[in-house]
Amino acid sequence: MKKPSQLSLSPATRTAQALHFINPVHGAVVPGIEPASTFARDGDYMPIGNAVYARDGGPTVEHAEAILADLDGAASSLLFTSGMSAAVALFETLEAGDHVTCPIVGYHGTIGWLHRLVEKRGVKATFYDATQDGALAAAITPDTKIVWIETPTNPNWDITDIAEAAELAHAAGAKLAVDCTVASPCTTQALELGADIAFHSATKYMNGHSDITGGVLSLSETGPFADELRMIRTLQGTVMAAFEAWLLIRGLRTLHLRFERASESAMAIAKHFENHPKLSAVLFPGLPSHPGHAIAARQMTNGFGGMLSLVALSREAAHHVATHTQVFIPATSLGGVESLIEHRIAVEGPHSVVAPELLRLSIGIESVSDLIADLEQALENAP
Ligand SMILES: *Cc1c(COP(=O)(O)O)cnc(C)c1O
């Protein structure tokens, strides 16, 4: 078979074809699922393939990881059972006395886990204000081992300059880890911008169909750190299972298409509702009025993603809108083909630092005019 090896292919093409997959035995154009928990050895008692035992990974997981590494331009990518199990594995590399940074307003699971490490393990953490210039630089100490940033941050969509954060981290001898769940590799190449670790909740855009949880650590280098993370994953037993990896491969094949559509629709919705009489603000990094827009425009090269927040005039108004949509589904999570609306503070609970008036929207792939009409009708009778 003639392979288009002379062509320089775009990531969208490679991902759509699951890395030009053709089954060598029978020609199937879709990778199969390999659910085996254990793998036989050959006559010399050597593993026949790469796999030994499924808690280390297996062929289906490896195929998904190869696609992810290709998307992120990574030396290797590791797949986990969820975004949180990937983050927990990364923070497991910290010792007592080591320091980590994290945004004050960001993904609440990460923040909660770091608070636990501070209380129970003697890890030190500084939560910095991602809206303030210089706050990240001031948060870094000589003990900092991991500079954790999130961009755009959930749910205010604050933007941090990845290249600048990489310089700050590296000057302190720390690694830069970027939670780029919202800025998929279609639009942001965190490793190319200098990050050591690109983190994604694969539950979100990468899978895109709200039917698995998954997490990814894409690493800029092979070596002892990558080996340690793989060992942690094996011993914690947090590798993604084969069926989930297969669904993820299927989801990834349409990632570029879905992300492009979500980005376009989110932009249209943000523009439509900016200056709406029933709203005090629209938070979306694609709007020139967003404080992080200039940096976002530089590092989100192919769309601003499908996440935005609407700030209603009161908590009651936000509650009203979240309970009166007919197309938007009132549920947490993001990055799926179906649009979701969330009254974020109600989901995060009493410790939340999110504005009570904030409505988080995840824009899916539906008709954008239906989405706009739905929000308009829900806002119409809001107090
Ligand atoms: C969802 C999410 C996570 C956690 O991922 P899970 O797959 O839910 O464990 C981390 N960061 C961000 C920005 C997320 O949206």
The ligand as an SDF file (V2000), in Angstrom:
LIG
                    3D

 15 15  0  0  0  0  0  0  0  0999 V2000
  -12.7900   18.5890   34.3170 C   0  0  0  0  0  0  0  0  0  0  0  0
  -11.5430   19.2910   34.5660 C   0  0  0  0  0  0  0  0  0  0  0  0
  -10.5030   18.7120   35.3130 C   0  0  0  0  0  0  0  0  0  0  0  0
  -10.6240   17.3580   35.9700 C   0  0  0  0  0  0  0  0  0  0  0  0
  -10.8420   16.3430   35.0520 O   0  0  0  0  0  0  0  0  0  0  0  0
  -11.7450   15.0450   35.3420 P   0  0  0  0  0  0  0  0  0  0  0  0
  -11.6610   14.2880   34.0760 O   0  0  0  0  0  0  0  0  0  0  0  0
  -13.1320   15.5210   35.6830 O   0  0  0  0  0  0  0  0  0  0  0  0
  -11.1300   14.3420   36.4990 O   0  0  0  0  0  0  0  0  0  0  0  0
   -9.3470   19.4470   35.4750 C   0  0  0  0  0  0  0  0  0  0  0  0
   -9.2060   20.6780   34.9450 N   0  0  0  0  0  0  0  0  0  0  0  0
  -10.1800   21.2750   34.2390 C   0  0  0  0  0  0  0  0  0  0  0  0
   -9.9690   22.6400   33.6740 C   0  0  0  0  0  0  0  0  0  0  0  0
  -11.3820   20.5950   34.0160 C   0  0  0  0  0  0  0  0  0  0  0  0
  -12.3580   21.1930   33.3240 O   0  0  0  0  0  0  0  0  0  0  0  0
  1  2  1  0
  2  3  1  0
  2 14  2  0
  3  4  1  0
  3 10  2  0
  4  5  1  0
  5  6  1  0
  6  7  2  0
  6  8  1  0
  6  9  1  0
 10 11  1  0
 11 12  2  0
 12 13  1  0
 12 14  1  0
 14 15  1  0
M  END
$$$$
